[in-house]
């Protein structure tokens, strides 16, 4: 199990603490309008209020556990995470077989690459009008946009991983009598795994960015929707609290995926399992 480098973690906290201290100083000295940029304490207070249940606990109508998780923040976070997971699984699930086929077959690559290169530069946000036209409002257009955002990072990294396999491995496997299927499953695919996992990490990050934008336009709940709602009422503290929540969830997802990648790639680095 990897140990936490507390010295490195402490160094990483220096800049955030300095920024918060400067922010608090500017607020306490009234150098900025608190309506435009509220103090860190006001943001933390609003974040706690956003997290806690709106109504007092009534044992006759709901259990304590259900009441404890009834806050807006929890519902919004779960809604956003649900869309990210579903959209990412769809996008990555389509990208993996297409990427493996394009990487392994020059003919398939020649057929599909022009279309891929045409569509890849188009940001998922540009599809928002079409997604609403095709799917209406709610989860379907958001999932569609997230799937698009996750598709191309996984696709391009999968193609690169398959095409970058060292020729020595392929020639050695062929000399040992490996068939085409065995060569792909036992040599090409394992060698491409580091690239594929890098694409997965990028794809999840992109999916989380896209879900916030999609929720601002096409969905009536979630962190993106709540930030847009706060903007309408000029609740700056709630806007920043929502942004802070997005950052925390994004950081947790990235750390989790990075740890999973490190665990799955121990063999690649020559480490003992």
C-alpha positions as CSV (number, residue, x, y, z in Angstrom):
1,X,0.0,0.0,0.0
2,X,1.4,3.4,-1.0
3,X,2.3,5.6,1.9
4,X,1.2,9.2,2.1
5,X,4.1,11.7,1.7
6,X,3.1,14.2,4.4
7,X,5.9,16.6,3.5
8,X,4.7,16.7,-0.1
9,X,1.1,17.1,1.0
10,X,2.1,20.0,3.3
11,X,4.0,21.8,0.5
12,X,0.9,21.4,-1.7
13,X,-1.2,23.1,0.9
14,X,0.9,26.3,1.1
15,X,-0.5,28.0,-1.9
16,X,-4.2,27.3,-1.2
17,X,-3.8,28.5,2.4
18,X,-2.1,31.6,1.2
19,X,-4.8,32.3,-1.3
20,X,-7.6,31.8,1.4
21,X,-5.7,34.1,3.8
22,X,-5.4,36.8,1.2
23,X,-9.0,36.4,0.3
24,X,-10.1,36.7,4.0
25,X,-7.9,39.7,4.5
26,X,-9.4,41.4,1.4
27,X,-12.9,40.7,2.8
28,X,-12.2,41.7,6.3
29,X,-10.7,45.0,5.2
30,X,-13.7,45.6,2.8
31,X,-11.4,45.9,-0.2
32,X,-14.0,44.1,-2.2
33,X,-17.8,44.2,-2.3
34,X,-19.0,41.2,-0.1
35,X,-22.0,40.8,-2.5
36,X,-19.5,40.2,-5.3
37,X,-16.9,38.2,-3.4
38,X,-18.1,37.0,0.0
39,X,-15.6,36.1,2.7
40,X,-14.3,32.5,3.0
41,X,-16.3,32.2,6.3
42,X,-19.5,33.2,4.6
43,X,-18.9,30.6,1.9
44,X,-18.2,27.9,4.4
45,X,-21.4,28.9,6.3
46,X,-23.4,28.7,3.1
47,X,-21.8,25.4,2.2
48,X,-22.8,23.9,5.6
49,X,-26.3,25.3,5.1
50,X,-26.4,23.8,1.6
51,X,-25.3,20.4,3.0
52,X,-27.7,20.2,5.9
53,X,-31.3,19.1,5.6
54,X,-33.8,21.8,4.9
55,X,-36.5,20.6,7.4
56,X,-36.2,19.4,11.0
57,X,-36.2,15.6,11.5
58,X,-39.7,14.1,11.9
59,X,-39.4,10.4,13.0
60,X,-43.0,9.8,12.0
61,X,-42.4,10.5,8.3
62,X,-38.8,9.4,7.6
63,X,-35.8,7.6,9.2
64,X,-32.9,9.6,10.6
65,X,-30.6,8.3,7.9
66,X,-33.0,9.4,5.1
67,X,-33.3,12.8,6.8
68,X,-29.5,13.2,7.2
69,X,-29.0,12.7,3.5
70,X,-31.9,14.9,2.4
71,X,-29.8,18.1,2.0
72,X,-29.7,19.9,-1.4
73,X,-26.0,19.4,-1.7
74,X,-26.1,15.7,-1.4
75,X,-29.0,15.3,-3.8
76,X,-27.3,17.6,-6.3
77,X,-23.9,15.9,-6.0
78,X,-25.5,12.4,-6.4
79,X,-27.4,13.7,-9.5
80,X,-24.3,15.0,-11.1
81,X,-22.3,11.8,-10.3
82,X,-25.0,9.6,-11.7
83,X,-24.9,11.5,-15.0
84,X,-21.1,11.4,-15.1
85,X,-21.0,7.6,-14.5
86,X,-23.7,6.7,-17.0
87,X,-22.4,9.1,-19.7
88,X,-18.8,8.0,-19.1
89,X,-19.7,4.3,-19.3
90,X,-21.6,4.8,-22.6
91,X,-18.8,7.0,-24.1
92,X,-15.9,4.7,-23.0
93,X,-17.9,1.6,-23.8
94,X,-18.2,2.7,-27.4
95,X,-14.7,4.2,-27.6
96,X,-12.8,1.1,-26.5
97,X,-13.9,-1.4,-29.2
98,X,-13.7,1.3,-31.9
99,X,-10.2,2.4,-30.7
100,X,-9.0,-1.2,-30.5
101,X,-10.2,-1.9,-34.0
102,X,-8.7,1.3,-35.5
103,X,-5.4,0.7,-33.7
104,X,-5.1,-3.0,-34.8
105,X,-6.4,-2.7,-38.4
106,X,-5.0,-0.2,-40.9
107,X,-8.0,-0.7,-43.0
108,X,-10.5,0.2,-40.3
109,X,-8.3,3.1,-39.4
110,X,-8.3,4.4,-43.0
111,X,-12.1,4.1,-43.0
112,X,-12.9,5.8,-39.7
113,X,-10.0,8.2,-39.1
114,X,-11.3,11.0,-41.4
115,X,-14.6,11.1,-39.6
116,X,-13.0,10.9,-36.2
117,X,-10.7,13.8,-37.0
118,X,-13.6,15.8,-38.3
119,X,-15.7,15.4,-35.2
120,X,-13.0,15.4,-32.5
121,X,-12.3,19.2,-32.5
122,X,-16.0,20.0,-32.0
123,X,-16.5,20.6,-28.3
124,X,-19.4,18.8,-26.6
125,X,-20.9,22.2,-25.6
126,X,-21.5,22.9,-29.3
127,X,-23.9,20.0,-29.4
128,X,-26.2,21.5,-26.7
129,X,-28.8,22.8,-29.1
130,X,-29.0,19.6,-31.0
131,X,-29.0,17.5,-27.8
132,X,-32.0,19.4,-26.5
133,X,-33.7,19.2,-29.9
134,X,-33.1,15.4,-30.1
135,X,-33.7,14.4,-26.5
136,X,-35.6,17.3,-24.9
137,X,-34.7,18.3,-21.3
138,X,-33.6,16.2,-18.4
139,X,-31.0,13.4,-18.1
140,X,-30.9,12.2,-21.7
141,X,-29.3,15.3,-23.3
142,X,-26.8,15.6,-20.4
143,X,-25.8,11.9,-20.7
144,X,-25.4,12.3,-24.4
145,X,-23.1,15.3,-24.0
146,X,-21.1,13.5,-21.3
147,X,-20.7,10.5,-23.5
148,X,-19.4,12.7,-26.3
149,X,-16.9,14.3,-23.9
150,X,-15.6,11.0,-22.7
151,X,-15.6,9.2,-26.1
152,X,-12.7,11.0,-27.8
153,X,-10.1,11.0,-25.0
154,X,-10.6,7.2,-24.5
155,X,-10.7,6.6,-28.3
156,X,-7.5,8.5,-29.2
157,X,-5.5,7.0,-26.3
158,X,-6.7,3.5,-27.1
159,X,-5.6,4.0,-30.8
160,X,-2.2,5.4,-29.7
161,X,-1.7,2.5,-27.2
162,X,-2.4,-0.2,-29.8
163,X,-0.3,1.5,-32.5
164,X,2.7,2.1,-30.1
165,X,3.2,-1.5,-29.1
166,X,6.8,-2.4,-29.5
167,X,7.4,-4.5,-32.7
168,X,9.8,-6.7,-30.8
169,X,6.9,-8.1,-28.7
170,X,4.9,-8.8,-31.8
171,X,7.7,-10.5,-33.7
172,X,8.6,-12.6,-30.7
173,X,5.0,-13.7,-30.2
174,X,4.7,-14.6,-33.9
175,X,8.0,-16.6,-33.8
176,X,6.5,-18.6,-30.9
177,X,3.5,-19.5,-33.0
178,X,0.9,-17.1,-31.6
179,X,-2.3,-16.7,-33.7
180,X,-3.8,-13.4,-34.6
181,X,-6.3,-13.6,-31.8
182,X,-3.8,-14.7,-29.2
183,X,-1.4,-12.0,-30.3
184,X,-4.0,-9.3,-29.8
185,X,-5.3,-10.6,-26.4
186,X,-2.0,-11.6,-24.9
187,X,0.4,-9.0,-26.4
188,X,-1.2,-6.0,-28.0
189,X,-4.0,-5.4,-25.5
190,X,-1.8,-5.6,-22.3
191,X,0.8,-3.4,-23.8
192,X,-1.9,-0.8,-24.7
193,X,-3.4,-0.8,-21.2
194,X,-1.3,2.2,-19.8
195,X,-2.5,4.3,-22.7
196,X,-6.1,3.2,-22.3
197,X,-6.1,4.0,-18.5
198,X,-4.6,7.4,-19.3
199,X,-7.5,8.0,-21.7
200,X,-9.9,6.8,-19.0
201,X,-8.5,9.4,-16.5
202,X,-8.8,12.2,-19.0
203,X,-12.2,11.1,-20.1
204,X,-13.6,11.1,-16.6
205,X,-12.2,14.6,-16.0
206,X,-13.8,15.8,-19.3
207,X,-17.1,14.1,-18.4
208,X,-17.2,16.0,-15.1
209,X,-16.6,19.3,-16.8
210,X,-19.3,18.6,-19.4
211,X,-21.9,17.6,-16.8
212,X,-21.7,21.0,-15.1
213,X,-22.3,22.8,-18.4
214,X,-25.1,20.5,-19.3
215,X,-26.8,20.9,-16.0
216,X,-26.7,24.7,-16.4
217,X,-28.8,24.4,-19.5
218,X,-30.8,21.2,-19.9
219,X,-31.4,19.8,-16.3
220,X,-33.4,21.0,-13.4
221,X,-31.1,19.6,-10.6
222,X,-27.4,18.9,-10.0
223,X,-24.5,21.1,-9.1
224,X,-24.5,23.0,-12.4
225,X,-28.2,23.8,-12.1
226,X,-27.8,25.0,-8.5
227,X,-25.0,27.4,-9.5
228,X,-27.1,28.8,-12.3
229,X,-30.1,29.2,-9.8
230,X,-27.8,31.0,-7.3
231,X,-26.6,33.3,-10.1
232,X,-30.2,34.3,-10.8
233,X,-30.6,35.4,-7.2
234,X,-27.1,36.8,-6.9
235,X,-26.2,34.4,-4.2
236,X,-22.4,34.7,-4.6
237,X,-21.7,32.6,-1.5
238,X,-23.8,29.7,-2.8
239,X,-22.1,30.0,-6.2
240,X,-18.7,29.7,-4.7
241,X,-19.9,26.9,-2.4
242,X,-21.1,25.0,-5.4
243,X,-17.8,25.6,-7.2
244,X,-15.9,24.4,-4.1
245,X,-18.0,21.2,-4.1
246,X,-17.2,20.6,-7.8
247,X,-13.5,21.0,-7.0
248,X,-13.7,18.5,-4.1
249,X,-15.6,15.9,-6.1
250,X,-13.3,16.3,-9.1
251,X,-10.2,16.0,-6.9
252,X,-11.6,12.9,-5.2
253,X,-12.4,11.3,-8.6
254,X,-9.0,12.1,-10.0
255,X,-7.2,10.8,-6.9
256,X,-9.3,7.6,-7.0
257,X,-8.7,6.9,-10.7
258,X,-5.0,7.7,-10.3
259,X,-4.7,5.2,-7.4
260,X,-6.6,2.6,-9.4
261,X,-4.3,3.1,-12.4
262,X,-1.2,2.8,-10.2
263,X,-2.6,-0.5,-8.8
264,X,-3.5,-1.9,-12.2
265,X,-0.1,-1.0,-13.7
266,X,2.1,-2.4,-11.0
267,X,3.1,-5.2,-13.4
268,X,4.0,-2.6,-16.0
269,X,6.4,-0.9,-13.7
270,X,8.0,-4.2,-12.6
271,X,6.6,-4.0,-9.0
272,X,5.4,-6.9,-7.0
273,X,1.7,-7.4,-6.7
